[in-house]
Amino acid sequence: MYLWQTKQKKLAKRNVAIIFLSMIVVFISNCSVEPMDVVKGGTLNFDESVTVGDAFDKYSYFSDSSWRTFKSSGGNDIVEFTGVMANSAYEGTTYEEVTLSAEMVKRAEAIIKDLKTTYTCQFQVSEADETFEVIYSGITFSGYNRVEQVEMSEEPEMKKGVC
């Protein structure tokens, strides 16, 4: 009788292990990738050497940046990047063979005072195949009691995200 009980316990343990492993497999296969991860881990066709996340997060000309996700009115997943340009970061850069000195940047900042330049880029994410496309890219100038937007017309091609 004791041998029969030992076999029953082994079978019960095996069945519990099989059920547990099956649940893990189902959980992993139903686990979807977050839209933010698809965009930040993906690349654009014109430069596949850097991820979108690294390109925006490490761009030295932004003094402040943020990411957010939301659903569009049509129910699509949208990932939005916003970066405020840092005027002081232009010190030492060259434009039309003129290197901008600290004094030149300081004078320019005194002239534009409260003018704020903000870049925004929105990506629409397709969860079905984990791809995204740029649906908006533009610059907003604000300050001096006015807001002006400039949209960029050329859109990079859709690219599969890297997970």
N, C-alpha and C positions, 0 to 999 in steps of 0.2 A: 504494500500500500504506500509506503514511503517513497519508493521509486516513481510511482505514478504521479504523486504530488510534486516531485522535483521537476518532472517533464512538463507538467501543467504550468509551473511557475516560469520555466524557461520559455515556453510558448507565449505566455502572457507578456513577458519582458520583450520578446522578439516582436510581438504585435504592437506593443506600445512604441517601440523604436521605429518600426515601419510607419506607423501613423505620424509620429513626430517628424520623421524625415520627409514624408509626403507633405506635411503642412509647411515645412521650410521651403520646399521646392515651389509650392503654390504661392507662398508669400513673395519669394524672390521674383518669380515670373510676373506677378501682378504689380511689382514695384515700378512706378513710372519715374522718369527723370524730371526734375523741376525745370520749368521754362528758363529760369535765371541760369541754371547750370548749363543748359543747352547753348545759350548765347555766350556766356562768359568762357566756356570751354571750347567754343567753335572758332573757326577762322573764316576770313573772307577770301574770295578767289584771287584778288590782286596781291595778297601777301599771306601765304599759308605758313609762314615761319613764326608768326606770333598769334596768340589767341586774342579774341576781342576783349576779354577781361583784362589781360596784361596790357594791351595797347591803350585802353582807356585808363585803367587804374595806375599805370606807371608813367603816364604822359606828364612831363614836367611843367607844362604850361597851364595846368589846372591847379588853382589854389584850393578848390573845394570840389568834390564830386560825390555823386550818389547814384544808387541803382534802386529801381522799384519795379514791381510787377503789378499788372491789373488786367482785367477783362475788358475788351472793347465792347461797344454797344451791340456788336454782332456775336459776342461770346468768344472771340478769339483771345488767346493769351498774348499779352504785350509785355515786353521787357523794355524799360526806358532808362537810358543813361543821361545824366545831366552833369555838366562840368562848367564851373565858373573859371574864366581865364584869369591867370595871374600876370598882371602887367609887369611886375618886377622880374618875372622869369625871362623876359626878353633881353635882359642885360647880357652883353657878350655875344649876342646873335648878329649875323650879318644880313643886311638887306641892301640890294643893289650896290654891292661893294663897300658899304658903310657898316662898320661894326658899332653896335649900340653900346655906349658907355653907361655907367651908372648915372652920371649927370644927365645924359640925354633921356634916359628912362624916367628919371625923377621929374624933369621938366615936362615930359609928356603926361605923366600922371597928374601934375599940377594943372595942366590945361583941361584934361578930361574929367578931373575930380571924381564926381559920383557916377560916372558912366560905368555900367557893369555889362560885361559881355559874357553871355551864357550859351554854351553849345548843348543841344539836345539831340539825341538819336533814339528812335524807337524801332524795335525789332518785333515782327510778328512771328510767333513760334508755332510750328506744326508738330503736335505731339505724336501724330501717327508715324512719322518717319524721322522725328527729332531733327528737323531742319528749321532754319529761320531765314527771314529776309528783312532788309531795311525798308521800312514803310514811311519813315520821316527822318530827315536830317536837316537841321537848321540852326541858325544863330539868332539870338535875341539880344538887342542892345537896349538897355534900360537905364534911366537916369534923366536928369533935367526935365522931369515931369512928362516923359514920353517913352513909349515902348515901340520898337521897330523890329520886325522879324525879316530874316532873309532865309529862304528855303534853298537847299541845295538840290539841284534837279537830277543829277546822275546817281542812280542807285546801283550799288554792287550786287552781283548775282547772289542767289541763294546758295548757301553752303551747309553741309551736314555738320552738326555739332559733334564735338569730341567728348565722350563721356568717361 
